[in-house]
Amino acid sequence: MSELTRRTALGASIAASLVRGTAQNSALRVGVLGTGNRGTFVATMMAKHTPAKVVAVCDLFPEKMEAAKKSLGEPDARMYTDFQKMLASDIDAILIATPVFLHADHFEAALRAGKHIYIEKPASMDVAGCKRIMKAADAADRKLNITFGFQRRYSELYLKAKKLADSGAIGPIHLGFARFIKSDGVVAAGPPRTPPQSERDRIVQWGEWKSLSGDLIVENNVHSIDVLNWFLGGRPVSAIGAGGSTTPRKGDMRDHNFVAFEYAKGIQGQLSGMTLAPPGYRDVVEQFFGETGMIETSEKHWRHFQGPGQETSELTPRNNTIDSVAAFVERVRTGKPENAGVRGAESTLTAILGRMAMDLRREVTWDEMMKG
């Protein structure tokens, strides 16, 4: 190798190293607020499948933070027990995966700190919390990216299905139907509790109480409700439903519900949700029925029914959380933010509307709910 060739190769090597170093140093710096099961999973998907780097974690429980750091493969990530201190650090974005009753507080604080936000669903457990999030999102800096963890909105297969529906391939949609059926042995196990009194107990037990989580329809079935709103073109005008609990509970969460939402032009969106299935059983799908066909979406596939013997389907290539976090990071990287704050709150409010209809055992309108 000639001296010139060696110098050229050395220069190229140094340049490549500088590019790699610059890319690493300029990677989106993410802080994780809430390192429970969901927060750790979403952060791990972000760390493994995007250029973002998790540099900080925050929780009340050090053992959870240590477990999260191990899952993330980020042993040097800083640990905080005070989320305000993490917000004051050099993070660019925050993943909020805290108990539902804390979402509005944490969302507002993150916006005040000027951070990009990826917040897990639902927006809040009540109407007041949702109104706070909508107000804060409306006033937010338009350079900030605000994404809710309604990951189906970013799934490759869901986007294909939505494009097909919008093309008129099945004609006008007459009815949407969603079911979210699964088992729930963890929450149901054990003797009944009295409502938590301390803040620490509220944080530990939040998933067992309607007042802290919003109930089954808000905390869990809201995923399916968001898809109904998406495909049916907006929020409903009213709801009627029934539900309850037939199995022993630690707290007061329902274990089954059925709600019929009425959308514009009299179109109905029906939801059936329950946690009464046997261990290991899960059936989560949405179906949209039109004049000339049916489109079905789910976590694992999508299907287009055109008639007897005329049907196409496709399996999902990956967990749709990967699509969601990848879209979030890419929008921040390219400076093309979205602000899904109001939309995420409206899907949550739709779930709250269904809960109110069950609580009051009558039809409840959107306007009535919002005045309360």
FIFITI-941080 format. One record per residue (C-alpha): residue in one letter; x negated, y negated, z negated. Coordinates in pm, whole numbers, padded with zeros to 5 digits, always signed. Layout:
N
aXYZ
...
***
This chain:
372
m+00000+00000+00000
s-00139-00340+00098
e-00179-00625-00151
l+00100-00814+00028
t+00330-00514+00006
r+00250-00467-00363
r+00320-00836-00431
t+00647-00817-00238
a+00755-00506-00429
l+00658-00661-00763
g+00846-00980-00678
a+01155-00783-00580
s+01135-00585-00902
i+01109-00900-01115
a+01396-01062-00924
a+01613-00756-00975
s+01535-00755-01346
l+01627-01121-01372
v+01957-01058-01193
r+02036-00770-01426
g+01942-00977-01728
t+02149-01272-01612
a+02448-01050-01540
q+02422-00891-01883
n+02382-01226-02058
s+02678-01372-01867
a+02908-01076-01933
l+03240-01163-02093
r+03185-01151-02470
v+03486-00991-02640
g+03587-00978-03003
v+03833-00711-03122
l+04084-00811-03389
g+04232-00493-03532
t+04037-00167-03499
g+04316+00083-03552
n+04394+00355-03298
r+04529+00128-03026
g+04280-00153-03069
t+03988+00088-03058
f+04127+00268-02752
v+04187-00049-02550
a+03848-00193-02647
t+03678+00133-02551
m+03846+00130-02209
m+03729-00229-02164
a+03373-00148-02270
k+03346+00161-02050
h+03527+00044-01737
t+03458-00329-01704
p+03156-00562-01718
a+03281-00705-02049
k+03079-00649-02366
v+03236-00607-02708
v+03013-00810-02937
a+03231-00835-03249
v+03500-00646-03437
c+03727-00765-03718
d+03936-00567-03964
l+04007-00544-04336
f+03867-00192-04344
p+03491-00148-04282
e+03528+00224-04211
k+03760+00146-03920
m+03516-00106-03778
e+03231+00144-03801
a+03441+00409-03623
a+03533+00157-03353
k+03170+00060-03296
k+03082+00428-03254
s+03361+00478-03000
l+03256+00165-02813
g+02892+00261-02808
e+02811-00082-02953
p+02621-00022-03280
d+02505-00385-03291
a+02853-00539-03267
r+02902-00787-03550
m+03161-00701-03815
y+03399-00954-03969
t+03673-00933-04230
d+03775-01296-04167
f+03919-01340-03817
q+03870-01717-03831
k+03496-01663-03858
m+03503-01434-03557
l+03701-01695-03361
a+03436-01954-03452
s+03162-01733-03309
d+03036-01711-02948
i+03306-01475-02822
d+03476-01573-02495
a+03784-01355-02534
i+03976-01176-02805
l+04166-00850-02802
i+04449-00879-03057
a+04568-00540-03178
t+04690-00623-03526
p+05023-00531-03693
v+05316-00680-03507
f+05421-00918-03784
l+05081-01092-03756
h+05083-01143-03379
a+05219-01497-03370
d+04967-01621-03630
h+04674-01460-03450
f+04791-01570-03103
e+04821-01934-03208
a+04481-01927-03380
a+04312-01775-03075
l+04454-02046-02848
r+04342-02319-03085
a+03993-02168-03067
g+04004-02178-02685
k+03969-01802-02631
h+04101-01587-02348
i+04358-01349-02497
y+04453-00987-02439
i+04727-00918-02695
e+04897-00588-02754
k+05273-00567-02726
p+05522-00659-02863
a+05500-01035-02904
s+05660-01033-03248
m+05909-00848-03463
d+06165-01131-03457
v+06306-01418-03251
a+06120-01686-03445
g+05783-01522-03376
c+05862-01489-03006
k+05959-01858-02988
r+05626-01949-03148
i+05436-01748-02889
m+05631-01900-02599
k+05571-02251-02730
a+05199-02187-02777
a+05166-02022-02435
d+05346-02314-02267
a+05102-02560-02427
a+04790-02352-02362
d+04496-02467-02150
r+04569-02338-01800
k+04208-02223-01768
l+04270-01959-02035
n+04379-01612-01937
i+04668-01474-02145
t+04761-01110-02092
f+05002-00888-02284
g+04936-00517-02318
f+05223-00423-02089
q+04974-00221-01890
r+05225-00082-01642
r+05232-00426-01478
y+04873-00366-01359
s+04890+00005-01275
e+04802+00094-00917
l+05103+00324-00886
y+05350+00086-01050
l+05237-00190-00814
k+05293+00042-00517
a+05640+00127-00643
k+05728-00238-00703
k+05610-00334-00356
l+05828-00061-00206
a+06129-00173-00409
d+06077-00535-00302
s+06058-00427+00062
g+06419-00309+00050
a+06324+00054+00110
i+06601+00179-00121
g+06838-00110-00059
p+06966-00333-00340
i+06907-00179-00683
h+07238-00092-00848
l+07108+00046-01177
g+06785+00095-01366
f+06738+00372-01621
a+06448+00422-01859
r+06378+00692-02114
f+06102+00695-02373
i+06117+01032-02546
k+05843+01161-02772
s+05772+01329-03105
d+05679+01138-03417
g+05562+01369-03693
v+05320+01127-03858
v+05557+00847-03956
a+05835+01086-04053
a+05617+01301-04280
g+05615+01253-04654
p+05862+01120-04912
p+06049+00789-04863
r+05868+00473-04971
t+05985+00154-05130
p+05926-00155-04915
p+05566-00281-04945
q+05510-00579-05173
s+05143-00669-05128
e+04993-00802-04805
r+04755-00508-04795
d+05043-00260-04819
r+05232-00451-04549
i+04933-00412-04318
v+04894-00041-04395
q+05265+00045-04372
w+05378-00195-04099
g+05472+00084-03858
e+05731+00224-04097
w+05952-00084-04146
k+06182-00274-03909
s+06099-00607-04070
l+05728-00562-03993
s+05729-00375-03660
g+06065-00469-03506
d+06200-00111-03510
l+06148+00168-03255
i+06300-00026-02966
v+06075-00330-03019
e+05747-00167-03119
n+05758+00127-02877
n+06040+00122-02620
v+05951-00235-02519
h+05713-00085-02261
s+06011+00060-02072
i+06212-00257-02124
d+05935-00463-01966
v+05953-00240-01657
l+06333-00285-01641
n+06293-00662-01654
w+06018-00649-01391
f+06207-00439-01136
l+06549-00595-01203
g+06417-00946-01159
g+06426-01104-01503
r+06577-01085-01849
p+06931-00958-01917
v+07229-01171-02019
s+07368-00932-02281
a+07334-00591-02444
i+07541-00329-02621
g+07409-00017-02788
a+07397+00239-03065
g+07127+00414-03260
g+07016+00534-03598
s+06804+00785-03781
t+06880+01153-03828
t+06549+01270-03973
p+06375+01183-04303
r+06175+00861-04281
k+05907+00704-04494
g+06056+00365-04413
d+06369+00248-04228
m+06278+00287-03860
r+06536+00433-03622
d+06448+00761-03454
h+06689+00724-03161
n+06863+00449-02966
f+07062+00392-02649
v+07114+00042-02513
a+07284-00085-02198
f+07156-00424-02083
e+07354-00630-01836
y+07144-00827-01588
a+07238-01086-01328
k+07514-00992-01083
g+07641-00722-01320
i+07346-00489-01264
q+07286-00262-01561
g+06959-00144-01711
q+06995+00151-01948
l+06741+00255-02211
s+06724+00582-02403
g+06450+00606-02663
m+06381+00854-02939
t+06115+01022-03152
l+06314+01343-03208
a+06127+01559-02957
p+05926+01858-03084
p+05550+01814-03138
g+05362+01758-02814
y+05669+01674-02604
r+05667+01346-02411
d+05891+01222-02130
v+05848+00857-02034
v+05993+00747-01699
e+06186+00468-01532
q+06425+00518-01239
f+06579+00264-01005
f+06878+00366-00796
g+06960+00187-00471
e+07197+00238-00181
t+06955+00448+00022
g+06713+00598-00228
m+06556+00613-00573
i+06218+00503-00705
e+06079+00667-01017
t+05779+00538-01212
s+05590+00684-01505
e+05256+00694-01682
k+05151+00992-01470
h+05318+00958-01130
w+05554+00770-00905
r+05818+00917-00677
h+06029+00795-00386
f+06349+00990-00314
q+06494+00921+00030
g+06733+01213+00060
p+06747+01595+00030
g+06411+01727+00138
q+06280+01373+00189
e+06069+01286-00109
t+05717+01158-00165
s+05521+01141-00489
e+05172+01058-00611
l+04983+01126-00933
t+04812+00841-01114
p+04433+00841-01069
r+04359+00710-01423
n+04507+00580-01745
n+04685+00255-01662
t+04522+00078-01957
i+04204+00085-01748
d+04384-00103-01470
s+04515-00354-01721
v+04184-00439-01891
a+04000-00440-01557
a+04248-00694-01419
f+04207-00908-01731
v+03829-00916-01709
e+03831-00978-01334
r+04068-01275-01365
v+03841-01432-01626
r+03531-01358-01417
t+03674-01511-01100
g+03842-01807-01269
k+04190-01702-01156
p+04378-01678-01487
e+04736-01580-01549
n+04950-01687-01840
a+05186-01401-01926
g+05276-01543-02267
v+05638-01633-02193
r+05698-01321-01988
g+05563-01097-02264
a+05776-01274-02522
e+06087-01240-02305
s+06039-00864-02275
t+06004-00849-02652
l+06316-01062-02694
t+06501-00822-02464
a+06414-00542-02706
i+06525-00757-03000
l+06853-00820-02816
g+06905-00444-02799
r+06825-00409-03169
m+07076-00681-03258
a+07345-00508-03052
m+07284-00188-03249
d+07273-00370-03582
l+07597-00560-03518
r+07769-00270-03336
r+07896-00500-03060
e+07789-00678-02745
v+07536-00956-02806
t+07445-01221-02550
w+07101-01367-02488
d+07226-01715-02578
e+07367-01593-02909
m+07036-01430-02996
m+06833-01739-02912
k+07056-01964-03124
g+07002-01749-03431
***
